[in-house]
């Protein structure tokens, strides 16, 4: 069953978190990025990002399970915006050269109404990001490819001021209501 669930996705440095925060301010139910939540929680315990992500596969498995838990707990009776969806994990696995057929099969059961793909801002490193600009672009391409292969309606959101990006997203959501 497809709920009124929408994914905000894109490569590192595309503005996902900023968009999610803006949608939250507008009163929408939002689910923050699982990876960022894990990183923030462990950094609060004194760990560095490099230490947390030393074993990238282990980190991505933790992220995937957090996403699955977030979806199990998300409301089914209202509009929900996710900062990344489960298919994003497939892109990260593919980027690492990890087989992901079972996860691809799991994701064929569509859960999202639409996927909003944010084009990349000029690259800027932050305290949660280990990727460089080249890796960010490659991940961005893989993410878009995976959602397309899964048959999602992927709507590209160009680099614009935040309020304009949010307005574009909400115009597409209103079409579904």
N, C-alpha and C positions, 0 to 999 in steps of 0.2 A: 504494500500500500504506500502511496506517495502522500506525505503530509505537506503542510504549508511550511516546509523546511527549505531554506535557501543557503547555498554555500558561497562564501566570499573567499576566493582563492587567487593564487598567482605566485610568482617566485618570491624569493626573499627580497625585500625592499620594494614591494609593490603598493604598500599602504593598507594592507588588510587590517591590521590592528587599529589603525586610525579610523577606518570606516566602521569597524565593529563598535568602537567606542562611541562614535557619532550616532550610530543606530540605537545604541543603548540609551544615550541621552534623550533620544526621541521617544523612548518608552518601549522599544521592541525588546523581546526576549533574545538575548545573544549568548553565545557560547564562545568563550575565549579560546585561543590557540592552545592545544594540549601541550605542545613542545615548550612554549613560553611559560606555561604554568609550572611544568616540571622544573624548568631551569630556575625560575624565580624561587620556588620552594627550596630547592637544593642550594641555591646561592645564599638564601637566608640562613642556611645551616653552615655557611662558611666555605662552601665548595666553589671552585672556579669553573667557568664554562668549559674550558679545555679538559678539566678533570671529569666533569659530568658527561661530556661527549667523547671521552677517550675511546670507548668502544662504541662506534657509531651504530652498528647493527643492534646492539643491546639497547641503546638509547631509542632508536626508531621503533623497536618492538614495544618498549614502554609507552611511547607516544601513541602507537596504534591501539594498545589496550585502553589508554586514557580516552581516545576518541570513541571507541566502542562503548565504554562506560558512559561517556557524555551523551551519546545518542540514546542509550537505554533509559537515561534519566530525563531526557528532553521532553517537554510537553508535546502531546500529539493533537491538541485542540487549539493551538494558536500559531501564529507566525513565529518562526525561529530562524535566526541567522547564525550560521556556524563560521568561525574563523578556521577555515580548512575543513575538508570532509575526509572521510576514510580513504577515498581514491587518491588523495595526495600522498598517502603512505606508499602506494604502489609506485608513484613517480620516484620517491626517495629510494625505494628498494631497487628499482630499475637503474637509477643513478649509481648505486653501489654495486650493481651487477648481481643482485640477489634474485633468485627465482621467486615468482609471485603468482603462479597460476591459481592457487587456492584462494588467495585474496582477491584476485580478479574475478573469480567465480562468485565469491561472496558479494562483491560489489555490483554484480549484474542485477541483483534485486534492487532496483532503483528506489532510493529513499528521498531524494531531493527533487523539489519542484523545478528549480532552475539553479544554474551555476553561474556566478558572476566572476569572470576572470579579469583581474586587474593587471593592466600593462605596467611594466616596471618604471619606477621613478629612477632618476639618476642614482646610481649605487652609493649607499652610505653604510658603513660598518656601524653596528651597535653592539651592546654588551651581551646579546643573546645569539649573535650571528657569527658563525665561523666561515661561511662561504665567502669567496671573493666574487668580483663582478662576473667573471666568466662562468663560474659554477652557478651563480644566481640565474644567469640567462639560460643555461642548459636545463636547470630545474624548472624554470618557467615554461620552457618548450615541452618538457616531459609531462608536466602537470596538465597543460592544455591538451596534449595528445591523449593522455589516459582518459580524461573526462569525455573527450570526443569519441574515443574507441568504445566507451561504455554507453554511448548513445544519449548523453545528456545534452540538453539545450544550453550550450555555453555562450554566454553573452559577454562580449569584450567591453570592458570599461576603460576608455583611454585615460591617459594622464591629464587630469584636470584638477582644479581646486576641489578640495574635499566635499564641500556642500554640493557642487555640481555632480560629482560622482554619486553621492548619496541620492540626489534627486533622480538621476538616471536609473539607479537600482530600484527605487521606490515606484517609479513609473512602470517598470516591468512587473513588479509585485502587484500593483493595483489592477493590472490586466487579468490577473488570476483570481481576483476576489469577486 
